[in-house]
Amino acid sequence: MRLEATEKPDEYKVWLTDSEIEDLQRATTGYRDDLIIQLGAFVGLRSFEVPQVQPRHIKTTESGQYRLRIPEGKDTTGSGGKPRDAYLPDDVERSLQQFANAENIAPREPFVDLSGRGSRAAVKRTAEATSDEIGEIDIASIGNTPA
């Protein structure tokens, strides 16, 4: 794991290895929390973007790849977040579809019914559980990453 301090106290940017992501996924307490980890780790979503994702935002390209439309991405101009498309790995797309089917999520309902803060809290809880399981102290700081 690589940590990089941000301008805010106790907040870090975090880069995880595949093995560390697997450790996090094993420590999740439910399928929803696993989806939050997948969306952050494999799609690159920020905590405030996770609750925006709905089944209708999954698109297929002409080449058969999946893309995920994020309605309001990071605001870098001060004029509000702009839509962005993110690459959606096949495995994550499959997980999203299975979750939508199991939970009967309509096309215009969010996969994750939490706020950005709630998504971040789920990641922090999972990171702390992972830290307890594997004894890796730094991994507990994952929930302190910027939005």
C-alpha positions in Angstrom: 0.0 0.0 0.0 1.1 3.5 -0.8 -0.2 6.4 1.3 0.2 10.1 0.3 -0.9 12.9 2.7 -3.3 15.5 1.4 -3.6 19.1 2.5 -6.3 18.1 5.0 -5.2 16.6 8.3 -5.7 12.8 8.7 -6.7 12.4 5.0 -4.6 10.4 2.6 -4.6 9.2 -1.0 -4.2 5.5 -1.0 -3.0 3.0 -3.7 -3.7 -0.7 -2.9 -2.3 -3.9 -4.3 -4.6 -6.5 -5.7 -3.9 -8.6 -2.6 -4.9 -5.7 -0.3 -8.1 -5.2 -2.3 -8.9 -8.8 -1.8 -8.3 -8.5 1.9 -10.8 -5.6 2.0 -13.4 -7.6 0.1 -13.1 -10.5 2.4 -13.7 -8.2 5.4 -16.9 -6.6 4.1 -20.1 -7.3 6.1 -22.4 -7.4 3.1 -22.7 -7.4 -0.7 -23.4 -3.6 -0.7 -20.1 -2.9 1.0 -18.3 -5.2 -1.4 -19.8 -3.2 -4.3 -18.5 0.1 -2.7 -15.0 -1.4 -2.5 -15.2 -2.6 -6.1 -16.5 0.7 -7.4 -13.6 2.5 -5.6 -10.8 0.1 -6.3 -11.6 -1.2 -9.8 -13.6 1.7 -11.3 -11.9 4.6 -9.5 -15.0 6.2 -8.1 -14.8 8.8 -5.4 -17.0 8.3 -2.3 -19.5 11.0 -3.4 -19.8 9.4 -6.8 -20.7 5.9 -5.5 -24.3 6.8 -4.5 -25.0 8.4 -7.9 -24.6 5.1 -9.8 -27.8 3.6 -11.1 -28.4 0.6 -13.3 -29.3 2.9 -16.2 -25.8 4.4 -16.1 -24.2 1.1 -17.3 -23.5 1.4 -21.0 -21.9 -1.0 -23.5 -19.5 0.3 -26.2 -19.5 -0.8 -29.8 -16.5 -3.0 -28.9 -18.4 -4.7 -26.1 -16.7 -3.0 -23.2 -18.7 -1.6 -20.3 -18.7 2.1 -19.3 -20.2 3.7 -16.3 -21.7 7.2 -16.6 -21.2 9.3 -13.5 -23.7 12.1 -13.6 -21.7 14.5 -11.4 -17.9 13.9 -11.3 -15.3 15.9 -9.4 -15.7 19.7 -9.7 -12.4 21.0 -10.9 -13.7 24.3 -12.3 -16.0 25.6 -9.6 -19.0 25.4 -11.9 -20.3 22.1 -10.6 -19.4 18.5 -11.2 -19.5 17.4 -14.8 -20.6 14.0 -16.1 -17.8 11.5 -16.8 -17.5 8.0 -18.2 -15.5 5.4 -16.3 -14.3 2.1 -17.6 -16.3 -0.7 -16.0 -14.6 -4.1 -15.7 -16.7 -7.1 -16.7 -16.5 -8.6 -13.2 -17.8 -5.3 -11.6 -20.5 -5.0 -14.1 -21.6 -8.6 -13.3 -21.6 -7.8 -9.6 -23.7 -4.7 -10.1 -26.2 -6.7 -12.2 -26.4 -9.5 -9.7 -26.9 -7.0 -6.9 -29.6 -5.2 -8.9 -31.4 -8.4 -9.5 -31.1 -9.7 -6.0 -32.3 -6.4 -4.4 -34.8 -5.6 -7.1 -33.2 -2.2 -7.9 -35.1 -0.3 -10.6 -33.1 1.4 -13.4 -33.4 4.8 -11.8 -32.6 3.8 -8.2 -29.1 3.9 -6.8 -27.2 0.7 -6.2 -25.9 2.1 -3.0 -28.5 3.9 -0.9 -26.0 5.9 1.2 -24.6 9.4 1.1 -21.0 10.0 0.1 -20.2 10.2 3.8 -22.0 6.9 4.4 -19.9 5.3 1.6 -16.7 6.6 3.1 -17.8 5.2 6.6 -18.5 1.8 5.0 -14.9 1.8 3.6 -13.5 2.9 6.9 -15.3 0.2 8.8 -14.1 -2.4 6.3 -10.6 -1.1 6.5 -10.5 -1.3 10.2 -11.9 -4.8 10.2 -9.2 -5.8 7.6 -6.5 -4.2 9.8 -7.7 -6.2 12.8 -7.7 -9.4 10.8 -4.3 -9.1 9.1 -2.5 -6.8 11.5 -1.8 -4.1 9.0 -2.0 -0.8 10.8 -1.8 1.5 7.7 -4.8 -0.2 6.0 -7.0 1.3 8.7 -6.3 4.8 7.3 -8.1 3.9 4.0 -11.4 5.4 5.3 -9.6 8.7 5.8 -9.2 9.3 2.1 -10.6 12.4 0.4 -14.0 12.4 -1.2 
